[in-house]
Amino acid sequence: MSECTKSHGNGIILISVYVHVYFLFFSTFLVKNEILISILQKNDFKNIF
């Protein structure tokens, strides 16, 4: 029983760390994406997003 609770707690910690890393990567990706869209405004990239 204690092993199950311990692994469940580790899973929650791993998920929280993964979410933080994902949001950090996603925010930097959005900044780079905005630069890309501003460069390629002539194309129809706005219709994708």
N, C-alpha and C positions, 0 to 999 in steps of 0.2 A: 504494500500500500504506500509506504513512504517512498519507494523507488519511483512509483508512478507519479506521485506528486512532485518529486524532484525533477523528473524528466519533463513534466508539464510546465514547471516553472522555468526550466532552461529553454523550452520551446517559446514561451512568452517573451523571454529576454532576447532570443534570437530574432523573433518576429519584429520586436520593437527596434532593434538595431538595424534590421534589414529595411524597415520602413523609413528610418531616419536617413540611411544611406541613399535609399531610392529617391526621397524627396530632395536631398542635396543634389543628386545627379540630375533629377528632373528639372530643378530650378536652373542649374547651369545650362542644361540642354535647351530650356525655353529661351534663355538669353541668347544663346548662339543661334537658335531658330529664328528669333526676331531679327537678328542681324542678317541671316540668310534671306528672310522674306524681304527686308528692306533693300537688299542687293538685287533680288530677283523679282522686283515688283512688276516688271513688264510681263512676266509669265503668269499663268493661272494658278499659282500656288495657294492663293487665298481661298480658292474653291475647295481645296483639300481640307483646310482647317476651318 
